Amino acid sequence: MAIHKTAGAKFYIGPVINPDELNALTDVAAVAFFEAIPANSWVQVEEVEDMGDHGDSAEAITFTAVSNRRVRKLKGAKDAGTKNIVVGRDPLDDGQVAMAAAEGTDFNYAFKTVHADARTAGYTDSVDYFGGMVMSKATQQGTVNTVTRRTFPVGINTPIYEVLSELVSS
């Protein structure tokens, strides 16, 4: 597959989940868990301007032997990051309302990003699933010629479960 654009991608918030249960599953079982969430439990967050970035990074563990003065690096704990979802503030959008409500809790929620990367109408779009907490809901008002925005940082507490685009069976 060739490169693709972000335009047309969609971001959703789902129900409360337990990341400890997800983290104990295989990747295949975790994807099945997310795909079993009823369609009406996912709420699209509208007016997304920037979907931020996400993905595991390992902390560096270092050791330096005195004899050769060489720093050796090992991979430590993995962190999937904090995905900053920037929206044009719409207080009547169900997705933004759900994100703001999630920020007011100490719970983890299911999230998914649907990429606009299908090769043709015969393919699905790729999907990323993950669990995390909405950490804040800061509003940026700016100046007279600025769209009022809101940023929802999502602290990711699970791996990113990626379902790649595939040919739809006929």
Disulfide bonds with the S-S distance in Angstrom:
none
